[in-house]
Amino acid sequence: MKFVRFTINNQLLQGIIENGEIKEISGDIFNKWEETGTYYDQSDVKLVSPIVPNQIIGIGANFVSDKQELPEELPAVPVFFFKPVSSVIGPNEEIIIPKGIDQVKFESELAVVIGKETKDVDEEDVFDHIFGYTIGNDVTAPQFFHQDGHWTVGKAFDTFTPLGPVIETELKLEDTRIRANLNGQLKQDSPPELMIISIQKMIAFLSKVMTLRAGDVILTGSPVGAELIGEGDIIECEIESIGQLTNTVVRSKAEVKS
């Protein structure tokens, strides 16, 4: 099932996509919801981020280019970081490069949406706690990385976390490929099996540290091939069964001092 949020006639609504049309729903998608009986053509609405996360957690450097490069020993403490909810935008919204930054980096990622309270879960039980999946673009300003390895500021700017276009609840990971096209040229194309830390391992680890709740989003890492982008570039992050998340890069007029 594909869940969406959308605007029409200055209203923010939620729905499910079936047979090419949007069925409006009401209620809490994580608990109880129902169809309202109102239908919309997709061409008549504007899709926005399918979720406003409670929190966004990313993992760094989590892909290899070939299975033979997977390490025999996994890191004891994976590199996790937070991104603020204020950085979230939706499909076809603009990624804004703050003034004072020359370029930013795109990172197409499979994003996991947690569906219920998740604490101290074992790896084999992780998928019982996942509501669905969407596409994330973990936009990054590398020049704001702290010399001691602090990543937060470089990933925290407004518009630096595009999400969408839908939350897909029936994704088959074994058939999934995470792709990105920059100005129409393929740059990333990898399956989840090239992750160093698997989805099961990362969520089980996080649940030992903190309580995850419905609506939390976990960015699972970006395939090899991410590049710097600049003003006027168009980045298309794609996972076939979820869709395509397209955003254009523009410059801000606001002053940001590095």
Backbone as a ProteinNet text record, in pm:
[ID]
protein_1_A
[PRIMARY]
MKFVRFTINNQLLQGIIENGEIKEISGDIFNKWEETGTYYDQSDVKLVSPIVPNQIIGIGANFVSDKQELPEELPAVPVFFFKPVSSVIGPNEEIIIPKGIDQVKFESELAVVIGKETKDVDEEDVFDHIFGYTIGNDVTAPQFFHQDGHWTVGKAFDTFTPLGPVIETELKLEDTRIRANLNGQLKQDSPPELMIISIQKMIAFLSKVMTLRAGDVILTGSPVGAELIGEGDIIECEIESIGQLTNTVVRSKAEVKS
[TERTIARY]
83.9	0	87.7	46.4	124.2	50.7	109.4	52	116.6	35.2	85.4	24.4	89.3	32.9	33	-69.5	-81.3	-160.8	-146.4	-223.8	-312.3	-430.8	-523	-616.5	-638.1	-724.2	-684.1	-552.5	-496.2	-523.5	-557.2	-577.8	-465.6	-418.6	-321.1	-395.9	-387.3	-463.3	-370.7	-423.9	-349	-433.2	-365.5	-439.2	-356	-416.8	-347.6	-364.9	-263.3	-269.2	-310.2	-418	-464.1	-514.3	-467.5	-512.4	-497.5	-387.3	-357	-430.5	-511.6	-581	-555.9	-579.2	-557.4	-691	-700	-817	-786.6	-861.5	-838.4	-870	-787.2	-811.7	-806.7	-863.1	-854.9	-808	-751.5	-705.7	-554.2	-506.7	-363.9	-318.6	-229.8	-187.9	-119.2	-65.9	3.7	-89.9	-210.9	-305.3	-437.7	-523.2	-655.1	-686.1	-718.6	-755.5	-867.1	-932	-1039.2	-1049.8	-1104.7	-1125.6	-1242.4	-1228.8	-1335.9	-1440.1	-1404.3	-1493.1	-1464	-1364.5	-1326.5	-1203.9	-1208.1	-1099.9	-1043.1	-912.8	-846.4	-759.9	-754.8	-658.9	-521.9	-418.9	-284.8	-239.5	-285.4	-243.3	-304.1	-404.6	-472.4	-418.2	-325.6	-276.6	-125.5	-74.1	70.1	114.6	198.4	249.8	351.5	345.5	444.3	512.3	604	668.8	562.5	573.2	467.2	459.3	557	556.6	633.1	587.7	667.2	726.5	853	909.9	913.8	910.3	941	1088.3	1171.7	1314.7	1371	1486.2	1552.3	1692.5	1723.4	1854.2	1917.6	2041.5	2114.6	2234.4	2285.7	2407	2507.6	2632.6	2734.7	2814	2859.8	2951.8	2907.9	2786	2728.2	2718.5	2781.2	2774.6	2913.7	2928	3046.4	3000.8	3095.2	3059.8	3044.3	3094.2	3089	3082.6	3014	2998.5	3132.3	3232.3	3364.3	3431.1	3380.8	3439.3	3376.1	3271.4	3207.8	3308.3	3320.8	3419.9	3381.3	3482.1	3457.3	3411.6	3461.5	3424.5	3354	3234.6	3156.4	3200.8	3183.4	3220.9	3137.4	3202.8	3131.8	3027.8	3060.3	2967.4	2952.7	2843.7	2823.6	2818	2847.4	2845.7	2704	2631.8	2497.2	2498	2400.2	2386.1	2238.2	2202.5	2065.9	2055.1	1937	1902.6	1775.9	1764.7	1645.8	1523.7	1407.5	1283.1	1264.2	1320.6	1309.8	1380.3	1461	1531	1448.3	1328	1247.5	1173.7	1181.3	1098.1	1041.6	955	892.6	934.8	865.2	896.1	879.3	971	966.5	983.7	1022.9	1060.5	1209.1	1250.6	1387.1	1482.6	1595.8	1707.2	1782	1790.9	1849.4	1991.1	2086.9	2225.8	2242.7	2275.9	2295.4	2409.7	2396.2	2502.7	2629.3	2742	2868	2911.8	2823.5	2856.9	2861.1	2966.3	2979.2	2891	2897	2822.3	2779.4	2678.8	2638.1	2640.9	2624	2632.1	2496.5	2454.1	2332	2368.3	2273.9	2292.6	2157.4	2130	2004.2	2001.8	1891.1	1887.2	1748.6	1748	1626	1598.7	1479.9	1443.5	1339.3	1368.5	1278.1	1188.1	1058.4	962.5	920.3	954.8	918.3	767.6	706.1	561.4	507.1	594.3	547.2	666.7	638.7	747.8	845.8	972.4	1077.8	1189.1	1200.2	1301.7	1356.3	1489.5	1558.1	1508.1	1490.8	1445.1	1564	1542.7	1643.1	1633	1741	1744.9	1630.8	1598.4	1495.3	1355.5	1340.4	1208.8	1195.7	1301.6	1303.1	1191.3	1168.9	1071.5	928.5	903.9	772.3	748.3	854.6	845.1	853.9	865.9	875.7	738.5	696.2	568.5	582.2	689.7	708.2	839	848.6	972.6	941.4	1030.5	1022.5	1162.8	1176.3	1307.2	1353.8	1480.1	1539.5	1659.1	1681.7	1802.6	1874.8	1982.5	2057.5	2154.9	2101.4	2183.5	2282.9	2404.7	2513.6	2599.9	2641.5	2739.5	2870.9	2960.1	3081.3	3169.2	3167.2	3256.5	3217.7	3096.8	3054.8	3079.2	3145	3184.4	3294.7	3280	3380	3505.9	3621.2	3747.7	3760.5	3684.2	3686.5	3581.7	3515.2	3422.1	3276.7	3242.5	3102	3030.6	2920.6	2853.3	2725.8	2676.1	2540.5	2516.9	2604	2579.3	2575.7	2666.1	2671.2	2549.8	2467.1	2349.1	2218.4	2227.1	2112	2040.9	2093.2	2032.9	1890.8	1808.9	1673.8	1682.1	1588.8	1572.7	1671.8	1751.6	1855.8	1808.3	1676	1625.3	1497.7	1508.2	1390.7	1345.1	1213.2	1154	1035.3	1013.9	895.3	923.3	829.4	699.1	591.2	613.4	512.4	580.9	501.2	547.6	490.8	578.2	537.5	547.9	436.1	434.8	467	478.8	496.3	621.9	727.1	852.4	920.7	969.4	1049.1	1195.8	1269.1	1407.5	1493.3	1465.6	1548.3	1534.2	1427.1	1404.7	1434.8	1493.2	1508.6	1646	1647.8	1772.9	1757.4	1861.1	1860.9	1940.5	1873.6	1936.6	1931.3	2017.6	2013.1	2061	1986.4	2024.7	2051.2	2165.3	2199.5	2192.5	2096.7	2074.8	2060	1987.3	1957.3	2062.8	2174.2	2283	2286.4	2284.4	2283	2413.6	2402.6	2519.9	2525.9	2410.6	2405.6	2310.2	2347.6	2261.7	2309.9	2251	2296.3	2178.3	2189	2088.3	2121.8	2024.8	2051.1	2156.3	2179.8	2277.1	2419.5	2441.7	2573.2	2588.5	2488.8	2502.3	2601.1	2686.8	2778.6	2701.8	2622.4	2533	2393.2	2336.2	2203.9	2096.1	1979.3	1866.2	1834.6	1837.3	1808.7	1909	2036.8	2140.7	2133.5	2110	2111.5	1993.6	1875.2	1759.8	1767.6	1816.2	1835.8	1935.5	2044.6	2144.9	2083.8	2015.6	1956.7	1856.7	1781.1	1679	1739.1	1866.6	1935.4	1980	1988.9	2035.7	1919.1	1815.7	1704.1	1573.7	1464.6	1333.2	1292.3	1272.9	1220.8	1069	1003.9	857.9	800.8	672.5	603.3	627.6	671.2	698.9	845.4	929.6	1073.4	1120.2	1216.6	1270.8	1418.8	1458.7	1598	1650.3	1749.1	1815.7	1925.3	1920.1	2001	2134	2173.3	2301.9	2288.1	2390.6	2385.5	2483.8	2440.8	2531.3	2650	2751.4	2868.2	2825.2	2882.5	2852.8	2795	2770	2716.6	2818.3	2766.2	2853.1	2808.3	2895.7	2860.1	2765.2	2671.9	2576.1	2573.1	2529.8	2525.2	2398.3	2392.5	2273.4	2230	2100.7	2044.1	2043.1	2113.4	2114.9	1980.9	1947.6	1826	1868	1829.4	1865	1739	1742.5	1630.1	1673.7	1620.9	1645.6	1531.9	1566.4	1463.5	1477.6	1365.8	1351.9	1224	1236.9	1130	993	982.7	851.7	797.9	884.6	840.9	813.2	897.1	878.6	1005.4	988.3	1101.1	1085.8	1192	1197.1	1285.6	1223.6	1295.2	1301.2	1419.8	1439.2	1540.2	1517.2	1608.2	1687.6	1812	1901.6	1901.9	1882.8	1886.7	1976.5	2006.9	2087	1998.8	2037.3	1968.5	2024.2	1938.9	1984	2027.2	2000.1	2035.6	2184.9	2242.1	2384.1	2406.3	2495.9	2537.4	2687.6	2741.5	2886.9	2942.9	3047.6	3110.3	3223
-119.1	0	124.5	223.3	346.3	462.4	513.9	626	756.2	861.1	991.5	1101.6	1217.1	1342.8	1437.1	1520.6	1605.7	1730.2	1829	1952	1971.4	2025.5	2063.5	2168.5	2275.1	2384.8	2436	2449.5	2500.9	2411	2285.2	2187.8	2085.7	2046.4	1938.9	1812.9	1710.7	1588.1	1467	1351.6	1227	1125.2	1029.8	933.5	811.8	723	606.6	609	560.7	554.9	414.9	407.2	280.6	303.1	219.2	224.2	363.5	430.2	557.7	676.8	657.5	769.9	771.3	886.2	901.3	894.1	802.2	791.4	863.2	966.8	1041.2	954.1	965.7	893.2	990.8	949.4	1026.5	934.1	991.9	912.4	902.3	809.4	789.1	667.1	687	575.4	464.7	496.1	395	316.4	363.5	296.6	267.4	370.5	348.6	459.2	421.1	517.4	459.2	546.7	500.7	591.5	537.6	616.4	712.1	832.6	931.6	920.7	847.2	838.1	940.6	1026.7	1127.9	1081.2	1101.9	1056.4	1174.8	1165.3	1270.4	1209.1	1279.1	1243.8	1295.3	1215.5	1256.1	1385.3	1410.3	1530.8	1657.9	1642.1	1758.6	1798.2	1719.3	1746.5	1768.1	1821.6	1838.3	1748.4	1649.3	1562.6	1637.8	1616.4	1672.1	1553.7	1581.9	1472.9	1380.7	1249.5	1158.1	1146.2	1205.5	1199.7	1319	1368.3	1461.6	1377.8	1342.5	1246.7	1301.7	1209.2	1248.2	1283.1	1196.8	1220.4	1150.8	1197.7	1141.6	1099.9	971.7	918.5	862.7	903.4	854.3	772.3	695.1	617.4	655.3	668.9	714.8	601.9	623.7	533.7	388.1	358	225.9	138.2	177.2	97.1	68.5	-49	-81.8	-96.2	-99.1	-109.2	-252.8	-348	-489.1	-574.8	-689.8	-774.9	-821.5	-834	-878.3	-775.4	-651.4	-546.8	-539.4	-618.4	-617.5	-664.5	-590.4	-626.5	-754.2	-830.5	-951.9	-918.2	-807.3	-765.2	-630.9	-624.3	-501.7	-408.4	-276.9	-183.1	-205.9	-195.9	-216.8	-108.4	15	126.9	193	167.6	231.1	383.4	452.3	599	647.7	685.9	739.4	890.5	958.5	1102.3	1138.1	1253.8	1304.9	1414.7	1424.6	1537.5	1601.6	1733.4	1797.8	1782.4	1778.2	1768.5	1891.1	2005.5	2128.6	2118.9	2013.5	1997.3	1923.7	1876.9	1793.3	1876.2	1831.9	1883.5	1764.2	1791.1	1684.1	1681	1600.2	1589.2	1723.3	1749.7	1868.6	2000.1	1994.6	2116.1	2142.9	2265.5	2305.6	2279.5	2219.8	2209.5	2341.9	2410	2544.3	2538.5	2581.3	2591.2	2724.5	2721.9	2848.4	2929.4	3060.8	3147.7	3122.4	3118.6	3087.3	2943.9	2862.7	2725	2713.6	2655	2641.5	2530.4	2413.6	2297.7	2213.1	2129.6	2029.8	1893.2	1791.3	1654.6	1586.7	1517.9	1438.5	1298.3	1233.9	1095.6	1026.1	951.7	879.4	761.7	748.5	646.5	583.4	458.1	392.3	436.3	490.8	540.9	448.7	403.8	315.8	400.4	370.3	438.1	340.3	374	289.1	297.9	183.8	180.4	169.8	133.8	120.9	130.1	139.2	152.8	37.4	73.3	-23.7	-5.4	-99.3	-91.5	-231	-243	-368.4	-484.5	-460.4	-567.9	-645.3	-771.7	-855	-839.1	-872	-854.3	-926.6	-1046.9	-1125.2	-1066.1	-972.5	-911.8	-770.8	-721.5	-582.1	-553.9	-641.9	-612.3	-603.2	-659.9	-645.9	-503.1	-423.9	-287.4	-182.7	-226.9	-135.1	-116.6	8.2	38.8	34.7	94.3	100.5	169.7	206.8	262.5	379.4	476.5	583.9	611.4	714.4	752.4	876.8	879.6	997.5	1045	1174.7	1233	1304.4	1243.7	1296.8	1403	1520.6	1629.6	1675.1	1702.4	1729.9	1844.7	1931.2	2036.2	1997	1928	1874.4	1979.2	2102.6	2203.1	2239.3	2199.2	2225.9	2106.5	2002.9	1893	1941	1911.3	1951.7	1868.3	1927.2	1856.9	1734.7	1732.3	1617	1513	1532.4	1432.6	1457.6	1574.3	1605.4	1641.4	1573.3	1588	1671.3	1699.4	1752.2	1878.3	1977.6	2105	2085.4	2006	1985.8	1916.5	1855.1	1782.3	1845.4	1960.2	2012.9	2129.4	2181.9	2299.9	2271.5	2376.5	2365.1	2311	2223.8	2159.8	2046.9	2008.5	1908.2	1763.9	1742.6	1606.1	1589.7	1586	1551.7	1408	1389.2	1257.7	1240.1	1116.7	1089.9	991.9	978.1	1046.2	977.8	848.2	773	694	642.9	538.3	407	318	187.5	84.1	17.1	-77.2	-220.1	-245.9	-383.4	-400.3	-327.9	-334.1	-469.3	-524.9	-647.4	-607.5	-614	-567.2	-641.5	-769.6	-848.8	-803.1	-731	-682.2	-533.2	-474.6	-329.5	-285	-174.6	-108.3	40.5	97.4	238.8	313.8	404.5	471.1	622.8	690.1	836	878.6	970.4	1032.4	1179.8	1226.5	1367.5	1426.1	1517.1	1576.8	1470.3	1361.9	1256.1	1148.5	1161.4	1063.4	978.4	845.9	754.4	764.2	786.8	800.8	693.2	647.7	546.8	436	313.1	199.2	77.4	54.5	-54.4	-120	-249.5	-316.9	-305.6	-328.4	-320.7	-420.7	-526.7	-627.3	-572.8	-453.8	-391.6	-299.8	-300.8	-227.5	-299.2	-224.1	-281.5	-322.5	-231	-260.1	-277.8	-397	-424.1	-347.2	-339.1	-272.6	-338.5	-471.9	-542.1	-505	-501.3	-473.9	-328.8	-234	-94.3	-62	-115.7	-84.4	-158.6	-282.5	-354.1	-279.7	-230.2	-155.5	-28.3	48.7	173.4	149.4	39.8	12.9	-22.4	-59.9	-84.9	46.9	151.6	281.7	373.5	370.7	464.3	394.4	451	401.2	467.1	387.1	436.6	429.2	525.4	530.6	546.2	520.8	533.4	672.1	675.1	801.8	839.1	765.5	788.3	738.8	810.3	774.8	742.8	628.1	585.6	588.5	674.4	677.5	572.4	477.4	355.6	360.3	476.8	489.1	504.2	561.6	595.4	511.6	456.2	378.3	459.6	388.4	451.8	529.5	648.1	725.7	862.4	896.4	1029.4	1136.4	1249.7	1356.2	1492.1	1589.4	1727	1780.3	1863.5	1925	2074.5	2149.6	2293.8	2351.7	2481.7	2552.8	2505.7	2477.1	2436	2286.3	2211.5	2066.1	2006.2	1895.5	1820.7	1681.6	1646.2	1515.2	1430.8	1311.8	1218.6	1093.7	1077.2	957.7	859.8	735.4	642.8	504.1	452.5	311.9	265.8	172.3	143.7	124.2	43.7	14.7	129.5	227	344.2	462.5	481.7	592.2	672.6	797.2	886.4	1014.7	1052.3	1174.9	1273.8	1375.7	1470.9	1607.1	1665	1798	1876.2	2005.9	2096.1	2176.2	2206.1	2277.9	2426.5	2510.6	2655.6	2716	2843.8	2913.4	3003.1	3015.8	3103.6	3245.6	3342.5	3481.1	3519	3428	3457.7	3434.5	3510.9	3499.4	3392.9	3298.3	3197.5	3201.2	3227.1	3238.7	3105.3	3060.6	2934.3	2958.7
0	0	0	-77	-91.1	-24	84.5	157.9	111.4	99.8	56.3	142.1	138.6	186.4	67.3	58	-60.3	-27.1	-113.1	-98.7	-221	-196.2	-302.7	-244.1	-319.4	-274.3	-135.3	-116.7	8.7	128.1	104.3	211.1	209.6	328.5	341.9	382.1	297.6	318.2	309.9	347	333.4	258.1	197.4	117	83.7	5.8	-48.1	-199.5	-269.1	-414.8	-457.3	-534	-588.5	-730	-821.4	-961.3	-1021.4	-985.2	-1047.3	-991.5	-887	-826.2	-676.3	-615.2	-471.7	-399.6	-302.9	-217.8	-87	-57.6	65.1	186.8	290.7	414.2	531.3	642.8	766.9	877.3	982.7	1095.2	1100.1	1178.9	1203.5	1124.8	1028.2	942.4	1020.7	1139.4	1218.5	1309.7	1323.7	1414.2	1344.1	1333.9	1275	1176.4	1055	952.9	867.8	791.9	704.2	582.8	476.8	355.5	376.5	321.4	335.3	224.2	117.3	2.2	-105.7	-81.5	-180	-257.2	-388.8	-475.6	-552.5	-583.5	-659.1	-769	-879.8	-983.5	-941.8	-960	-916.7	-982.2	-1102.9	-1174.3	-1115.1	-1028	-970.4	-833.8	-778.9	-644.2	-646.9	-537.9	-520.7	-405.7	-437.5	-333.1	-248.3	-118.3	-25.4	42.5	132.9	205.1	263.7	244	290.5	441.6	512.1	657.6	712.7	827.1	906.3	1019.4	1010.4	1106.7	1248.2	1345.4	1482.6	1493.1	1438.2	1433.2	1310.3	1265.9	1148.2	1190.6	1169.2	1204.2	1077.9	1050.7	935.2	977.2	883.3	905.6	798.5	837.2	744.2	681.6	557.3	487.1	499.1	449.7	473.9	350.3	239.4	117.6	63.3	2	-77.7	-222.7	-314.2	-455.8	-503.9	-424.2	-463	-337.3	-343.5	-226.3	-171.2	-259	-213.9	-122.2	-125	-41.7	96.9	120.7	252.4	357.6	467.8	569.2	642.9	682	759.1	900.6	953.5	1088.2	1082.4	1138.3	1136.1	1248.1	1229.1	1335.4	1460.8	1576	1702.9	1725.7	1684.2	1697.6	1560.9	1489.5	1358.9	1371.3	1262.2	1261.1	1232.9	1337.3	1322.9	1345.6	1288.9	1309	1301.3	1356.8	1351	1245.6	1185.6	1100.2	1155.9	1154.9	1210.9	1119.5	1181.5	1105.4	1016.5	1057.9	978.5	843.9	823	695.3	590.3	628.1	538.9	434.6	310.2	201.5	124.8	27.1	-47.8	-193.1	-272.2	-415.3	-486.1	-578.8	-664.6	-590.1	-463.3	-393	-413.9	-387.5	-419.2	-303.2	-335.8	-241.9	-247.8	-134.9	-132.8	-78.3	-160.3	-115.6	-44.4	84.8	155.9	96.3	102.3	53.6	134.5	67.6	133.3	112.8	53.4	20.3	-131.9	-184.3	-329.2	-384.2	-320.6	-367.3	-248.4	-272.8	-175	-242.7	-163.3	-214.5	-200.9	-306	-296	-247.5	-179.2	-134.5	-137.2	-242.7	-255.4	-157.8	-83.1	21.5	34.8	73.9	117.7	261.4	285.1	417.4	479.7	601	674.6	764.5	763.3	851.3	960.8	1084	1197.8	1222.6	1258.4	1271.7	1412.7	1507.3	1645.6	1739.3	1869.2	1965.1	1950.6	1942.8	1914.9	2016.7	2108.4	2213.5	2241	2236.7	2267.6	2182.7	2052.3	1964.4	1909.6	1883	1818.9	1667.5	1599.3	1454.1	1384.1	1429.4	1361	1378.1	1472.7	1495.5	1437.1	1375.5	1329.1	1230	1134.6	1030	1083.5	1200.7	1263.4	1311.7	1319.7	1371.2	1260	1136.2	1021.9	959.3	947.1	882	730.5	679.9	536.2	500.7	374	321.1	228.6	228.2	131.3	79	-4	-57.5	16.2	51.7	113.2	33.9	36.2	-21.6	92.3	137.9	251.8	201	172.1	118.3	224.9	181.2	274.2	224.6	317.1	287.1	353.7	281.1	344.1	410.1	361.2	418.8	561.8	604.4	741.3	833.9	783	870.5	964.1	1091.2	1189.6	1171.5	1196	1176.8	1267.5	1376	1465.8	1429	1315.2	1267.1	1298.6	1350.3	1378.5	1247.9	1218.8	1090.2	1096.5	1215.3	1229.2	1146.9	1158.9	1091.1	939.6	885.4	741.3	683.6	768.7	722.7	769	837.9	909.8	843	733.6	673.6	626	625.8	570	428.1	393.3	261.2	237.2	336.9	315.6	334.4	353.4	361.7	280.2	148	68.3	98.1	111.9	134.1	40.2	-6.8	-88	-200.4	-293.4	-296.3	-212.4	-176.3	-102.3	8.4	101.5	192.2	139.6	98.7	45.9	157.7	187.4	299	256.8	127.8	81.3	-2.7	32.4	-42.1	-24.1	-133.5	-129.9	-143	-32.7	-32.5	-134.4	-154.5	-246.4	-391.2	-422.4	-559.6	-573.6	-469.3	-462.7	-511.9	-584.7	-620.9	-590.3	-531.5	-493.4	-599.5	-670	-783.8	-767.3	-843.3	-851.9	-989	-1047.6	-1174.7	-1151.2	-1199.3	-1191.4	-1331.3	-1351.1	-1483.4	-1591.2	-1554.1	-1649.4	-1662.8	-1590.6	-1600	-1473.2	-1491.5	-1378.4	-1299.4	-1168.3	-1082.3	-973.2	-926.9	-821.6	-862.8	-830.3	-864.6	-785.2	-668.5	-581.1	-511.4	-481.3	-400.1	-252	-162.4	-19.2	29.3	-45.5	-1	1	-57.2	-51.2	69.4	158.9	284.6	376	441.6	539.7	664.7	716.5	829.3	771.8	784.3	728.1	803.6	743.2	807.2	941.5	944.5	1069.7	1177.8	1141.3	1240.3	1288.8	1196.5	1239.6	1330.9	1299.7	1383.2	1516.4	1515.7	1641.3	1729.8	1670.2	1746.1	1804.5	1720.1	1766.8	1879.1	1868.8	1970.3	2105.4	2105.4	2232.3	2296.6	2214.4	2262	2298.4	2215.4	2232	2195.6	2240.4	2201.7	2070.4	1967.7	1840.2	1844.9	1779.2	1783	1643.1	1631.8	1503.7	1444.9	1320.2	1253.9	1251.2	1323.4	1311.2	1174.2	1116.6	985.3	999.6	945	946.5	803.7	777.6	647	648.7	555.4	566.3	493.2	444.8	378.3	227.5	167.9	25.7	-54.6	-168	-253	-301.6	-343.6	-403.5	-528.3	-547.4	-667.9	-642.4	-515.5	-483.6	-523.3	-571.4	-620.2	-568.2	-585.6	-554.8	-661.1	-618.5	-709.5	-684.1	-784.5	-772.9	-831.4	-834.9	-880.3	-1018.8	-1032.2	-1159.9	-1182.6	-1099.2	-1116.4	-1075.3	-1138.9	-1106.8	-1062	-940.9	-887	-873.2	-929.8	-925.4	-849.4	-730.6	-650.2	-677.7	-703.2	-751.3	-688.7	-643.2	-605.7	-673.9	-764.6	-860.5	-796.9	-692.5	-634.1	-548.5	-515.8	-438.7	-529.9	-628.5	-722.3	-739	-775.1	-802.1	-721.2	-656.3	-576.3	-650.9	-709.1	-793.5	-725.8	-723.9	-665.8	-748	-758.9	-829.4	-727.7	-762.8	-672.2	-707.8	-607.7	-626.2	-518.6	-531.5	-432	-344.8	-221.1	-129.4	-139.6	-107.8	-102.9	39.7	133.3	272.6	295	382.6	412.2	519.4	489.3	585.5	594.1	711.8	727.8	774.3	703.7	740.6	838.2
[MASK]
++++++++++++++++++++++++++++++++++++++++++++++++++++++++++++++++++++++++++++++++++++++++++++++++++++++++++++++++++++++++++++++++++++++++++++++++++++++++++++++++++++++++++++++++++++++++++++++++++++++++++++++++++++++++++++++++++++++++++++++++++++++++++++++++++

